[in-house]
Amino acid sequence: MAQVERKDKESLERLISRFRRVVIRKGVLKQVRRSRYFSENLSKEMKRRKAIFREKRRKLAIER
């Protein structure tokens, strides 16, 4: 994972641009784009559990 720490008196725009460069250098976006539509071979039970988890997470986000 790409991480950058804010330097003293560094503007937010500068921090974001530094982070963007680190992400590009590490190839994070290429990896995400490659695996974007990849589907794991999950059992029906695991798919159901993941779907329930996603629903709970969405409901929590809506409540906030």
Backbone hydrogen bonds in HBPLUS format (Angstrom, degrees):
<---DONOR---> <-ACCEPTOR-->    atom                        ^
c    i                          cat <-CA-CA->   ^        H-A-AA   ^      H-
h    n   atom  resd res      DA  || num        DHA   H-A  angle D-A-AA Bond
n    s   type  num  typ     dist DA aas  dist angle  dist       angle   num
A0010-GLU N   A0007-LYS O   3.25 MM   3  5.41 142.2  2.40 136.6 127.4     1
A0015-LEU N   A0011-SER O   3.05 MM   4  6.33 155.8  2.11 147.3 154.2     2
A0016-ILE N   A0012-LEU O   2.94 MM   4  6.16 159.8  1.98 150.7 155.6     3
A0017-SER N   A0013-GLU O   3.01 MM   4  6.24 157.7  2.06 146.1 152.1     4
A0018-ARG N   A0014-ARG O   2.96 MM   4  6.17 153.2  2.03 146.0 153.3     5
A0019-PHE N   A0015-LEU O   2.94 MM   4  6.17 156.7  1.99 147.5 154.1     6
A0020-ARG N   A0016-ILE O   2.88 MM   4  6.11 158.4  1.93 149.6 155.5     7
A0021-ARG N   A0017-SER O   3.08 MM   4  6.31 155.0  2.14 143.5 149.2     8
A0022-VAL N   A0018-ARG O   3.06 MM   4  6.37 156.6  2.12 147.8 153.9     9
A0023-VAL N   A0019-PHE O   2.95 MM   4  6.22 160.5  1.99 155.1 160.2    10
A0024-ILE N   A0020-ARG O   3.01 MM   4  6.26 158.0  2.06 148.0 153.7    11
A0025-ARG N   A0021-ARG O   2.91 MM   4  6.11 162.5  1.94 151.3 156.1    12
A0026-LYS N   A0022-VAL O   2.98 MM   4  6.15 157.7  2.03 151.2 156.4    13
A0028-VAL N   A0023-VAL O   3.27 MM   5  5.59 154.2  2.34 159.3 160.1    14
A0027-GLY N   A0024-ILE O   3.20 MM   3  5.19 146.7  2.32  98.5 108.3    15
A0031-GLN N   A0027-GLY O   3.17 MM   4  6.37 162.2  2.20 148.3 152.8    16
A0032-VAL N   A0028-VAL O   2.97 MM   4  6.22 159.6  2.01 152.2 158.0    17
A0033-ARG N   A0029-LEU O   2.89 MM   4  6.03 164.6  1.91 152.0 156.2    18
A0034-ARG N   A0030-LYS O   2.96 MM   4  6.13 152.4  2.04 146.1 153.6    19
A0035-SER N   A0031-GLN O   3.09 MM   4  6.29 158.2  2.14 148.1 153.2    20
A0038-PHE N   A0035-SER O   3.35 MM   3  5.05 159.3  2.40  97.0 103.0    21
A0047-LYS N   A0043-SER O   3.05 MM   4  6.34 160.4  2.09 153.8 159.3    22
A0048-ARG N   A0044-LYS O   2.95 MM   4  6.14 156.4  2.01 147.4 153.8    23
A0049-ARG N   A0045-GLU O   2.95 MM   4  6.21 158.1  2.00 147.5 153.4    24
A0050-LYS N   A0046-MET O   2.93 MM   4  6.12 161.9  1.96 150.5 155.1    25
A0051-ALA N   A0047-LYS O   2.95 MM   4  6.14 154.9  2.02 145.7 152.7    26
A0052-ILE N   A0048-ARG O   2.97 MM   4  6.23 157.1  2.03 150.0 155.9    27
A0053-PHE N   A0049-ARG O   2.94 MM   4  6.16 158.7  1.98 148.6 154.7    28
A0054-ARG N   A0050-LYS O   2.91 MM   4  6.16 159.2  1.95 149.5 154.7    29
A0055-GLU N   A0051-ALA O   3.01 MM   4  6.23 158.5  2.06 147.0 152.7    30
A0056-LYS N   A0052-ILE O   3.00 MM   4  6.26 161.4  2.03 151.8 156.3    31
A0057-ARG N   A0053-PHE O   2.98 MM   4  6.20 158.8  2.03 150.2 156.1    32
A0058-ARG N   A0054-ARG O   2.93 MM   4  6.17 154.4  2.00 149.2 156.0    33
A0059-LYS N   A0055-GLU O   2.98 MM   4  6.24 160.2  2.02 151.1 156.1    34
A0060-LEU N   A0056-LYS O   3.01 MM   4  6.27 155.3  2.08 147.8 154.2    35
A0061-ALA N   A0057-ARG O   3.03 MM   4  6.25 153.9  2.10 144.7 151.8    36
A0062-ILE N   A0058-ARG O   2.96 MM   4  6.21 150.5  2.04 149.2 157.2    37
A0063-GLU N   A0059-LYS O   3.07 MM   4  6.26 152.9  2.14 145.5 152.2    38
A0064-ARG N   A0060-LEU O   3.28 MM   4  6.50 141.4  2.44 142.6 151.2    39
